[in-house]
Amino acid sequence: MNDTSPLVEYWSRNKWINLEAHADIDEDTLKDEGVLRVPDRAHVLYMKVGKELRGPTVVYPDKKVAWGSVSPSIISNGITKEYIVDVENYWDGDEIKDTIDNPGDMIIVPAVTGRLLRFDGSNFHSVPKPPDRMVMSETALTALEEEVMEEEDYWDGFDDDVDSDDEQDVRSVLLFNTWPDENDGPKGVLTDRAEIPDGIVVEDDDGSQSMSVEEKEMFRQQKIQCNPREEWREVPLSHSDDETEIANVRVPLMGTRARRGYTSSSAEMHGPVQGDDFYEKSKVTHVKLHRAD
């Protein structure tokens, strides 16, 4: 896929949760140095998705690293992209409103079993739950948040990790980022022992057992393989440009000011998008957003 990055950072998620808009970053570097480090490419692989859990991933390709503007970090000494938030944007949103509130595009990608979503590692993205959360009225959103709190109180103390026997309740997603420097990946992320090449000796077992033995034991039951590359097909964008159907769009932003690079915890916009666009079964929708006056 034309990506020669030597490092892959990956994790999985087996629950559908609401995630505010954010860019994937090296969290420890932001905490320790105030610098935003981003991967080359970000990926979402939808392993198995129940038909009632197809809530989309929404990508904002014009919002990179932070919602406000950023500058390359002058302390960067590696090949990984590093940035710092422009302080005037981060503290005084009103002064540079025209710059920050130029939202650009929004791409709505439904979760479909077997689909691989790939985008620039610096792009903002979100996972709204329910799918149309960003276009709900204030009254509906308030009622939703109260309902969620009541539900959390009810389930408090129950085991969240209990697997469901109903495939329609399953939403299994594998997420992975590629990093360009094999010696300078995200801080605090440990190397996965299971991915050590076959035959490499594991240091903490006094050399008595090679990784190949462990791998064979771990994966002797089955191996998961994807379809051949020639069977993959690209999904075209469907453009939503009916300016007669304009909705207010509120994008909640994740994290502190230092992470999101924006004074407010949300961005207000409008565009030709309706709630049904977030409930599409497969169609990928492209929306051109405008600043909310």
For each residue, the residues with C-beta under 8 A, 3 or more apart:
1: 118
2:
3: 40 41 178
4:
5: 8 39 40 41 178 179 180
6: 179 180 181 182
7: 178 179 180 181 182 185
8: 5 176 177 178 179
9: 39 176 177 178 179 185 186 189
10: 174 175 176 177 192
11: 174 175 176
12: 172 173 174 175
13: 17 171 172 173 175
14: 170 171 172 173
15: 160 171
16: 53 55 127 129 171
17: 13 127 129
18: 127 128 129 133
19: 22 126 127 254
20: 126 251 252 253 254 255
21: 58 60 63 67 124 125 126 251 252 253 254 267
22: 19 25 124 125 126 253 254 255 259 260
23: 36 38 63 64 65 66 121 122 123 124 125
24: 38 39 42 121 177
25: 22 29 30 36 37 38 65 259
26: 29 30 36 37 38 186 187
27: 30 31 186 188
28: 31 32 186 187 188
29: 25 26 32 33 35 36 37 82 186 187
30: 25 26 27 33 34 35 36 37 258 259
31: 27 28
32: 28 29 187
33: 29 30 75
34: 30 84 258
35: 29 30 73 75 76 82 83 84
36: 23 25 26 29 30 65 66 70 73 82 83 84 85 259 261
37: 25 26 29 30 80 81 82 186
38: 23 24 25 26 65 80 81 83 121 122
39: 5 9 24 42 80 121 177 178 179 186
40: 3 5 81 121 177 178 179 180
41: 3 5 118 119 120 121 177 178
42: 24 39 118 119 120 121 123 125 175 176 177
43: 116 117 118 175 176 177 178
44: 57 116 117 173 174 175
45: 115 116 117 173 174 175 176
46: 49 111 112 113 114 115 116 117 172 173
47: 113 172 173 174
48: 113 167 170 171 172
49: 46 53 54 111 112 113 170 171 172 173
50: 53 54 166 167 168 169 170 171
51: 54 168 281
52: 168 169
53: 16 49 50 111 168 169 170 171
54: 49 50 51 110 111 112 131 279 281
55: 16 110 111 127 128 129 130 131 278
56: 108 109 110 111 127 128 131 278 280
57: 44 109 111 117 125 126 127
58: 21 106 107 108 109 125 126 127 128 134
59: 106 107 109 117 119 123 124 125
60: 21 63 103 104 105 106 107 123 124 125 126 251
61: 104 105 107 119 120 123
62: 102 103 104 105
63: 21 23 60 66 67 103 104 123 124
64: 23 70 120 122 123 124
65: 23 25 36 38 70 83 122 261
66: 23 36 63 69 70 83 85 90 259 260 261 262
67: 21 63 100 124 253 260 261 262 267
68: 85 86 89 90 93 96 99 100 260 261 262
69: 66 85 86 89 96 99 100 261
70: 36 64 65 66 83 84 85 86 261
71: 83 84 86
72: 76 81 82 83
73: 35 36 76 82 83 84
74:
75: 33 35 82
76: 35 72 73 80 81 82
77:
78: 82 181 183 184
79: 180 181 184
80: 37 38 39 76 179 180 181 184
81: 37 38 40 72 76 121 122
82: 29 35 36 37 72 73 75 76 78
83: 35 36 38 65 66 70 71 72 73
84: 34 35 36 70 71 73
85: 36 66 68 69 70 89 90 257 258 261
86: 68 69 70 71 89 90 261
87: 90 91
88: 91 92 95 96
89: 68 69 85 86 92 93 96 99 100 261 262
90: 66 68 85 86 87 257 258 261 262 263
91: 87 88 257 263
92: 88 89 95 96 263
93: 68 89 96 97 100 262 263 264
94: 97
95: 88 92
96: 68 69 88 89 92 93 99 100
97: 93 94 100 101
98: 101 102 291
99: 68 69 89 96 102
100: 67 68 69 89 93 96 97 262
101: 97 98 267 269 291 292
102: 62 98 99 291
103: 60 62 63 106 251 267 269 289 290 291
104: 60 61 62 63 288 289
105: 60 61 62 286 287 288 289
106: 58 59 60 103 249 271 273 286 287 288 289
107: 58 59 60 61 237 284 285 286 287
108: 56 58 273 277 278 280 284 285 286 287
109: 56 57 58 59 115 117 284
110: 54 55 56 280 281 282 283 284
111: 46 49 53 54 55 56 57 115 171 173
112: 46 49 54 115 281 282
113: 46 47 48 49
114: 46 227
115: 45 46 109 111 112 235
116: 43 44 45 46 232
117: 43 44 45 46 57 59 109
118: 1 41 42 43
119: 41 42 59 61 123 125
120: 41 42 61 64 123
121: 23 24 38 39 40 41 42 81 177 178
122: 23 38 64 65 81
123: 23 42 59 60 61 63 64 119 120
124: 21 22 23 59 60 63 64 67
125: 21 22 23 42 57 58 59 60 119
126: 19 20 21 22 57 58 60 251 252 254
127: 16 17 18 19 55 56 57 58
128: 18 55 56 58 131 132 133 134 278
129: 16 17 18 55 133
130: 55 133 136 144
131: 54 55 56 128 275 278 279
132: 128 135 136 275 276 278 279
133: 18 128 129 130 136 141 144
134: 58 128 249 250 251 252 278
135: 132 247 248 249 250 273 274 275 278
136: 130 132 133 140 141 144 275
137: 140 141
138: 141 142
139: 142 143
140: 136 137 143 144
141: 133 136 137 138 144 145
142: 138 139 145 146
143: 139 140 146 147
144: 130 133 136 140 141 147 148
145: 141 142 148 149
146: 142 143 149 150
147: 143 144 150 151
148: 144 145 151 152
149: 145 146 152 153
150: 146 147 153 154
151: 147 148 154 155
152: 148 149 155 156
153: 149 150 156
154: 150 151
155: 151 152 158 160
156: 152 153
157:
158: 155 162
159: 162
160: 15 155
161:
162: 158 159
163:
164: 169 170
165:
166: 50 169 170
167: 48 50 170
168: 50 51 52 53
169: 50 52 53 164 166
170: 14 48 49 50 53 164 166 167
171: 13 14 15 16 48 49 50 53 111
172: 12 13 14 46 47 48 49
173: 12 13 14 44 45 46 47 49 111
174: 10 11 12 44 45 47
175: 10 11 12 13 42 43 44 45
176: 8 9 10 11 42 43 45
177: 8 9 10 24 39 40 41 42 43 121 186
178: 3 5 7 8 9 39 40 41 43 121
179: 5 6 7 8 9 39 40 80 184 185 186
180: 5 6 7 40 79 80
181: 6 7 78 79 80 184 185
182: 6 7 185
183: 78
184: 78 79 80 179 181
185: 7 9 179 181 182 189
186: 9 26 27 28 29 37 39 177 179 189
187: 26 28 29 32
188: 27 28
189: 9 185 186
190:
191: 195 196
192: 10 195
193: 196 202 211 214
194: 211 214 215 218
195: 191 192
196: 191 193 200 202 211
197: 200 211
198: 210 211 212 215
199: 210 211 212
200: 196 197 210 211
201: 207 210 211
202: 193 196 205 207 209 210 211 214
203: 207
204:
205: 202 208 209
206:
207: 201 202 203
208: 205
209: 202 205 213 214
210: 198 199 200 201 202 213 214
211: 193 194 196 197 198 199 200 201 202 214 215
212: 198 199 215 216
213: 209 210 216 217
214: 193 194 202 209 210 211 217 218
215: 194 198 211 212 218 219
216: 212 213 219 220
217: 213 214 220
218: 194 214 215
219: 215 216 222 223
220: 216 217
221:
222: 219
223: 219
224:
225:
226:
227: 114 231 232
228: 231
229: 232
230:
231: 227 228
232: 116 227 229
233:
234:
235: 115 282 284
236: 284
237: 107 284 285 286
238: 283 284 285 286
239: 285 286
240: 271 272 273 277 285 286 287
241: 272 288
242: 245 272
243: 246 272
244:
245: 242 272 273 274
246: 243 270 271 272
247: 135 270 271 272 273 274 275
248: 135 268 269 270 292
249: 106 134 135 268 269 270 271 273 289 292
250: 134 135 266 267 268 269
251: 20 21 60 103 126 134 266 267 269
252: 20 21 126 134 265 266
253: 20 21 22 67 260 262 264 265 266 267
254: 19 20 21 22 126 259 260
255: 20 22 258 259 260
256: 259 260
257: 85 90 91 260 261 262 263
258: 30 34 85 90 255 261
259: 22 25 30 36 66 254 255 256
260: 22 66 67 68 253 254 255 256 257 265
261: 36 65 66 67 68 69 70 85 86 89 90 257 258
262: 66 67 68 89 90 93 100 253 257 267
263: 90 91 92 93 257
264: 93 253 267
265: 252 253 260
266: 250 251 252 253
267: 21 67 101 103 250 251 253 262 264
268: 248 249 250 292
269: 101 103 248 249 250 251 289 290 291 292
270: 246 247 248 249 289 290 292
271: 106 240 246 247 249 287 288 289 290
272: 240 241 242 243 245 246 247 287 288
273: 106 108 135 240 245 247 249 277 278 285 287
274: 135 245 247 277
275: 131 132 135 136 247 278 279
276: 132 279 280
277: 108 240 273 274 280 285 287
278: 55 56 108 128 131 132 134 135 273 275
279: 54 131 132 275 276
280: 56 108 110 276 277 283 284 285
281: 51 54 110 112
282: 110 112 235
283: 110 238 280
284: 107 108 109 110 235 236 237 238 280
285: 107 108 237 238 239 240 273 277 280
286: 105 106 107 108 237 238 239 240
287: 105 106 107 108 240 271 272 273 277
288: 104 105 106 241 271 272
289: 103 104 105 106 249 269 270 271
290: 103 269 270 271
291: 98 101 102 103 269
292: 101 248 249 268 269 270
293:
